[in-house]
Amino acid sequence: MERLRLRVLTCAALLGVPGIAHASGLSIARFGGEHGTPMTTNPTAIYYNPSGIVDAPSGQVFGDLNVAFRRATYERSPSPSDVSPPPGAEGANSGRATLFNVIFEPFVGASYKLGRFAVGAAFFTPFGGQETWNKNEGFQGNQTAPGAVDGVQRWYIIEGEIRSSFLSAAAAYDFGPLSVGLAANAIQSVVNTIQARNTLGNDDVTTEGRAWLDTSSWDFSLGVGVTYKPIEPLRIGLSYQSRPGFGGGIRATGDLHTSLGGATSRSDVAFTTDLPDVIRAGASYRVSSDVELRLFGDFQRWSVLENQCVVAPNSSCRVRADGSAEPGNTVILSYPRRWNDTFGIRAGASYWPGREVELMGGAGFASRAVPSSTLEPALLDFDAITASAGVGFQALANLRLSTTYTQVFYLSRDTTGQSIQPALEPPSRSPDSGGKYALALGLLNVNAAFAF
C-alpha cells in the first residue's frame, strides 16, 4: 500500500507535458511555409489535403525545415494554497521563470504522378515540441530548498518533450474538376518529461523530489481530402484528419521513475492523452499570371481532451468532475485539461516579378485551446496573430528553393487566482498554476522541392 501511495502522490510530475504550440493546443504544423495550405500541390499536401498531390505536374521530392526561436516568461505570486517556505527558502515558489529555446522541426516527403493517379509518402511532426526552462541562480547551492534552483515553474515542468510524429502514405485520383485523396498515418507519440513533486502533491520544498516519465506508443489515423477546380484560376480545398485510433485516443506505455527522500523506484505505467479531429478548408485564386491570392482556415476539436492520466498498465483514465477517480480504475494521477475547440484563419498572397522569383506574404489569427483554469507552464497556449514574408526562386530547371519568416504575436495572459488544480480531489490535485504568462515566437522556414 505504501508503495502504491508513493506512486500515486509522485507521478503528477509527469503530466506537465511540454509543447511549443504556435497556437491551438499542441498544433505546430507550419511546414511548407506560405504554401502549407489545403490547396497546395507539393508533398505537404499529404497532411494538409492528400488530394493535392495529383495536381502536381510531375514527381516531387520535398524537404522542409522549421527553426523556431521561442522565448517565454512565467511570473507566479504566492497563492493561498501554497505551503509557506521555511526560513532561508523565501521565494522558492514565487517569482519569475524564463526560457529561450531553439527547436528544429523537419518534414520530408515525396509524391509521384501516373496519369490521373498519384501516390506519396512523408514523415513529419504536426503536434508537440520540447522545452527546457532556465535555472534560478539565486537558489544555486541553497541547502534549505535545493530543488528551487530549477525555477518556480518546476512543479509543472523542468524539461521534457511531447510529440506525435506521422509516417504517412497517400493516394489521390483526378476525376476532372474534382480530385480526391486519402492518407493513412502511423503515429508515434512520445512523452518524456521531468518535474518536481512531493508526497502530498503540494509545493512544500522540504519534501520536494523528482519524477521522470518515459513513454511511447504507435497509433493509426486517416486523412481524406478533396480539391475542386471549377475554373482554371480557382482551387478550393477541403480536408479532414481523424483522431488517433478513430476516437480511441493515445495510450503510451513505458516507465515511471521517482526519487523521493533518497529512495528511487521504477514502475510500469500508461499515459493517456488525445489529439483532435482537424477540418481544413481554403481557396486560392490566380488573379493574373503574376498574382495569386489565398484564404484558408482550420477547425480543431480539442474539446476531446478532458484529462491526461498516468494509470496502471491495465486501467483507464476515468475521473469525476471533482477530480476523484471512478471506482474500479487505478488512476495514479488525472491531470485536468478541459480544453476548448479552436479555429484559425489566414490570408496570403504571392507575386511573381519574373518567372524565377516568387514574393510571398500572409497574416492570420489562431484561437487558444487551453482555458485559464488549467493553463500551466508546460503547456503554454495563447490567442495568436501571425505575420509572415518570404521569397522563393527557381534555382535550377527542376529545383525550387524558398524561405519564409513568420513572427507570432501572442496575447499574454494573467490567470492569477483562476487555477482549479489545488481545489480538486486526488488524484487530480496539483499546486496552483495561476500567474502571468507571456510568449514570443519567431519561425524560420526553409524548403527545397525537386521535380523529376
HELIX and SHEET records of a PDB file:
HELIX    1   1 GLU A    2  THR A   10  1                                   9    
HELIX    2   2 CYS A   11  LEU A   14  5                                   4    
HELIX    3   3 GLY A   33  HIS A   35  5                                   3    
HELIX    4   4 ALA A   45  TYR A   48  1                                   4    
HELIX    5   5 PRO A   50  ASP A   55  5                                   6    
HELIX    6   6 GLU A  137  PHE A  139  5                                   3    
HELIX    7   7 PRO A  146  ASP A  150  5                                   5    
HELIX    8   8 VAL A  205  THR A  207  5                                   3    
HELIX    9   9 PRO A  244  GLY A  247  5                                   4    
HELIX   10  10 TRP A  302  VAL A  304  5                                   3    
HELIX   11  11 GLN A  421  ALA A  423  5                                   3    
SHEET    1   A18 VAL A 331  PRO A 336  0                                        
SHEET    2   A18 ASN A 307  VAL A 311 -1                                        
SHEET    3   A18 ALA A 263  THR A 273 -1                                        
SHEET    4   A18 ILE A 250  LEU A 260 -1                                        
SHEET    5   A18 GLY A 209  TYR A 228 -1                                        
SHEET    6   A18 LEU A 178  ARG A 197 -1                                        
SHEET    7   A18 GLU A 159  ASP A 174 -1                                        
SHEET    8   A18 PHE A 117  THR A 132 -1                                        
SHEET    9   A18 GLY A  95  LEU A 114 -1                                        
SHEET   10   A18 GLN A  60  ARG A  76 -1                                        
SHEET   11   A18 LYS A 436  ALA A 451 -1                                        
SHEET   12   A18 LEU A 399  TYR A 410 -1                                        
SHEET   13   A18 ALA A 384  LEU A 396 -1                                        
SHEET   14   A18 VAL A 357  ALA A 366 -1                                        
SHEET   15   A18 THR A 342  GLY A 354 -1                                        
SHEET   16   A18 VAL A 291  GLN A 300 -1                                        
SHEET   17   A18 VAL A 278  SER A 288 -1                                        
SHEET   18   A18 LEU A 234  GLN A 241 -1                                        
SHEET    1   B12 VAL A 331  PRO A 336  0                                        
SHEET    2   B12 ASN A 307  VAL A 311 -1                                        
SHEET    3   B12 ALA A 263  THR A 273 -1                                        
SHEET    4   B12 ILE A 250  LEU A 260 -1                                        
SHEET    5   B12 GLY A 209  TYR A 228 -1                                        
SHEET    6   B12 LEU A 178  ARG A 197 -1                                        
SHEET    7   B12 GLU A 159  ASP A 174 -1                                        
SHEET    8   B12 PHE A 117  THR A 132 -1                                        
SHEET    9   B12 GLY A  95  LEU A 114 -1                                        
SHEET   10   B12 GLN A  60  ARG A  76 -1                                        
SHEET   11   B12 LYS A 436  ALA A 451 -1                                        
SHEET   12   B12 ARG A 413  ASP A 414 -1                                        
END                                                                             
